[in-house]
Amino acid sequence: MIKQKILLVEDEKNIAESLVFNLESLYDVVWVQTGTLALKQWREAPCDLIVLDVMLPEMNGYEVCRKIRETDSQTPILFLTAKNLDRDRVDGLKLGADDYLGKPFNLDEFLLRVKALLKRGNRSPDKKYDSYVFEDTTINFENYDAVKGGQKIVLTKKECLLMKLLIEKEGLVVTREEILTKVWGYETFPSTRTIDNFIVKLRGYFEENPKEPRHKRSRIQVYQVNIYSI
């Protein structure tokens, strides 16, 4: 049985080691100590729950929560922090946290809250592909290439990542912010018009008539038309 995954973001070593010890028999726990590493880990490896301290090095927990909620409204977030005034709780919940537990805390209560949040947040994972086939086209996301009608197409890394994201989000709304975050990363946001240009290029690769794209209206929705502002 695959364990649910918890991302623990806590810079106090003693607290973190105690939590890992009590969680790891039931869950897969990844521990990081800074806000920057929390965002990096969240971007690279999906998790089922984020346990987040507020007072962190490099980037505080409120800012981490805000950035995550820009594109991810589903992964439960539990603040675990010494900032325990009513206004602190309100601030955390306004940012999109699902629960807020102040330090010092009762371990049994913490474990019950974790269990409840994981149960509430339990959902089918997004589809993941190493390759994808539609009609006469095969796309290999590991090698960044495709074959259409027997002809090889070499994709750039970002073209391939964008294609992969849109396919994995079939039938869902994909915002510009999510595309920029998952394809370009937080530190290198280009102009949002860049997305339009990339989609035009993908249509040119895979559509018989790019001016009348057929796949955007098909069940496959390779070119995902539900992108805000495009």
C-alpha positions as CSV (number, residue, x, y, z in Angstrom):
1,M,0.0,0.0,0.0
2,I,1.4,3.4,-1.0
3,K,1.7,5.8,2.0
4,Q,0.3,9.3,1.8
5,K,3.0,11.9,1.6
6,I,3.5,14.8,4.1
7,L,5.7,17.7,3.5
8,L,6.9,19.0,6.9
9,V,8.4,22.5,6.9
10,E,9.9,23.2,10.3
11,D,13.3,24.8,11.1
12,E,13.4,23.7,14.8
13,K,15.3,20.4,14.6
14,N,14.0,18.9,17.9
15,I,10.4,19.5,17.0
16,A,10.9,18.2,13.4
17,E,12.6,15.0,14.4
18,S,9.9,14.3,17.0
19,L,7.2,14.8,14.4
20,V,9.0,12.7,11.8
21,F,9.4,9.9,14.3
22,N,5.7,9.9,15.1
23,L,4.5,10.2,11.5
24,E,6.8,8.0,9.5
25,S,5.3,4.7,10.6
26,L,2.0,5.7,8.8
27,Y,3.1,8.3,6.2
28,D,5.9,9.1,3.8
29,V,7.4,12.3,5.4
30,V,9.7,14.8,3.7
31,W,11.3,17.4,6.0
32,V,12.7,20.7,4.9
33,Q,13.8,23.6,7.0
34,T,13.3,26.8,4.9
35,G,10.5,28.4,3.0
36,T,12.5,28.4,-0.2
37,L,13.1,24.6,0.0
38,A,9.4,24.1,0.8
39,L,8.4,25.7,-2.4
40,K,11.0,23.8,-4.4
41,Q,9.9,20.5,-2.9
42,W,6.2,21.2,-3.5
43,R,6.8,22.1,-7.1
44,E,8.9,19.0,-7.8
45,A,7.0,16.3,-5.9
46,P,3.2,16.5,-5.1
47,C,2.2,15.7,-1.6
48,D,-1.0,15.0,0.3
49,L,-0.5,17.4,3.2
50,I,1.8,20.3,4.0
51,V,2.6,20.9,7.7
52,L,4.0,24.5,7.8
53,D,5.7,26.6,10.4
54,V,5.3,30.4,10.1
55,M,8.7,31.7,11.3
56,L,11.0,30.2,8.8
57,P,14.4,31.2,7.3
58,E,14.5,32.8,3.8
59,M,10.7,33.0,3.4
60,N,8.0,32.9,6.1
61,G,5.2,30.3,6.1
62,Y,2.5,32.9,5.3
63,E,4.3,33.7,2.1
64,V,4.9,30.0,1.3
65,C,1.2,29.4,1.8
66,R,0.2,32.4,-0.4
67,K,2.4,31.2,-3.2
68,I,1.1,27.7,-3.1
69,R,-2.5,28.8,-3.1
70,E,-1.9,30.8,-6.2
71,T,-2.1,27.6,-8.2
72,D,-3.0,24.8,-5.7
73,S,-6.3,25.1,-3.9
74,Q,-6.5,21.4,-3.0
75,T,-3.5,20.3,-1.0
76,P,-4.4,20.7,2.7
77,I,-2.1,23.0,4.7
78,L,-1.8,22.8,8.5
79,F,0.0,25.7,10.2
80,L,2.0,24.6,13.2
81,T,3.5,27.6,14.9
82,A,4.3,29.6,18.0
83,K,2.4,32.6,16.4
84,N,-0.8,31.7,18.2
85,L,-2.8,34.9,18.7
86,D,-6.3,35.1,17.3
87,R,-5.1,37.5,14.6
88,D,-2.4,35.1,13.6
89,R,-4.9,32.3,13.1
90,V,-7.2,34.6,11.1
91,D,-4.3,35.7,8.9
92,G,-3.3,32.1,8.2
93,L,-6.8,30.9,7.4
94,K,-7.4,33.9,5.2
95,L,-4.3,32.9,3.2
96,G,-5.9,29.5,2.5
97,A,-4.7,27.3,5.3
98,D,-7.0,24.4,6.3
99,D,-6.1,24.3,10.0
100,Y,-3.9,26.1,12.5
101,L,-2.3,24.6,15.6
102,G,-0.3,26.6,18.1
103,K,2.9,25.6,19.8
104,P,3.3,24.0,22.3
105,F,0.7,21.4,21.1
106,N,-0.6,18.1,22.2
107,L,0.9,15.3,20.0
108,D,-2.3,13.2,20.0
109,E,-4.3,16.3,18.9
110,F,-1.8,17.0,16.1
111,L,-1.9,13.4,14.8
112,L,-5.7,13.5,14.8
113,R,-5.7,16.8,12.9
114,V,-3.3,15.3,10.3
115,K,-5.5,12.3,9.9
116,A,-8.6,14.4,9.4
117,L,-6.9,16.7,6.9
118,L,-5.6,13.8,4.9
119,K,-9.0,12.2,4.8
120,R,-10.6,15.4,3.8
121,G,-8.0,16.1,1.1
122,N,-8.0,12.5,-0.3
123,R,-8.6,12.7,-4.0
124,S,-7.5,10.9,-7.2
125,P,-4.1,12.1,-8.2
126,D,-3.6,14.0,-11.5
127,K,-2.8,11.8,-14.4
128,K,0.9,11.4,-15.1
129,Y,2.5,10.4,-18.3
130,D,5.9,9.5,-19.6
131,S,4.5,9.4,-23.1
132,Y,1.2,10.1,-24.8
133,V,-0.4,8.9,-27.9
134,F,-3.3,10.5,-29.9
135,E,-4.2,9.7,-33.5
136,D,-1.0,9.4,-35.5
137,T,1.1,11.2,-33.0
138,T,3.3,9.9,-30.1
139,I,5.0,12.3,-27.7
140,N,7.8,11.2,-25.4
141,F,8.1,13.5,-22.4
142,E,11.4,12.0,-21.3
143,N,13.3,12.6,-24.6
144,Y,11.5,15.8,-25.6
145,D,10.5,14.5,-29.0
146,A,7.4,13.4,-30.9
147,V,6.5,11.5,-34.0
148,K,3.6,12.5,-36.1
149,G,2.7,10.5,-39.2
150,G,6.2,8.9,-39.2
151,Q,7.9,12.3,-39.0
152,K,10.0,13.1,-36.0
153,I,9.5,16.4,-34.2
154,V,12.1,17.7,-31.7
155,L,10.6,19.7,-28.9
156,T,12.3,22.1,-26.6
157,K,12.1,21.3,-22.9
158,K,9.6,24.0,-22.2
159,E,7.4,23.0,-25.2
160,C,7.4,19.5,-23.9
161,L,6.6,20.6,-20.3
162,L,3.8,22.7,-21.5
163,M,2.3,20.0,-23.6
164,K,2.6,17.5,-20.7
165,L,0.9,19.9,-18.3
166,L,-2.1,20.5,-20.6
167,I,-2.5,16.8,-21.2
168,E,-2.3,15.9,-17.6
169,K,-4.9,18.6,-16.8
170,E,-7.3,17.3,-19.4
171,G,-10.8,18.8,-18.9
172,L,-9.6,21.2,-16.1
173,V,-9.1,25.0,-16.1
174,V,-5.4,25.8,-16.3
175,T,-4.5,29.4,-15.4
176,R,-1.6,31.4,-16.8
177,E,-0.1,31.5,-13.3
178,E,-0.1,27.7,-13.0
179,I,1.6,27.4,-16.4
180,L,4.2,30.0,-15.6
181,T,4.9,28.3,-12.2
182,K,5.1,24.7,-13.4
183,V,6.8,25.3,-16.8
184,W,9.0,28.4,-16.1
185,G,9.3,28.4,-12.3
186,Y,8.8,31.3,-9.9
187,E,12.2,33.0,-10.5
188,T,12.0,33.3,-14.2
189,F,8.5,34.5,-15.1
190,P,8.5,35.6,-18.8
191,S,5.8,37.8,-20.3
192,T,2.5,36.0,-20.2
193,R,2.2,36.5,-24.0
194,T,4.9,33.9,-24.2
195,I,2.3,31.2,-23.4
196,D,0.3,32.3,-26.4
197,N,3.4,31.9,-28.7
198,F,4.2,28.5,-27.3
199,I,0.6,27.3,-27.9
200,V,0.7,28.6,-31.5
201,K,4.0,26.6,-32.0
202,L,2.4,23.4,-30.6
203,R,-0.6,23.8,-32.9
204,G,1.8,24.2,-35.8
205,Y,3.6,21.0,-34.8
206,F,0.5,18.8,-34.4
207,E,-2.5,20.3,-36.2
208,E,-3.2,19.8,-39.9
209,N,-4.6,23.3,-40.1
210,P,-3.2,25.4,-37.1
211,K,-5.7,28.2,-37.9
212,E,-8.6,25.8,-37.3
213,P,-7.2,23.7,-34.4
214,R,-9.3,20.5,-34.0
215,H,-7.7,19.0,-30.9
216,K,-8.7,22.0,-28.7
217,R,-12.3,21.0,-29.2
218,S,-11.8,17.2,-28.9
219,R,-12.0,15.0,-25.9
220,I,-8.2,15.0,-25.7
221,Q,-8.1,18.8,-25.3
222,V,-4.4,18.8,-26.0
223,Y,-4.4,22.6,-26.3
224,Q,-6.7,23.2,-23.3
225,V,-8.9,26.1,-24.3
226,N,-9.8,26.8,-20.7
227,I,-6.9,29.1,-20.1
228,Y,-7.8,32.5,-18.6
229,S,-7.3,35.5,-20.9
230,I,-6.1,33.6,-23.9
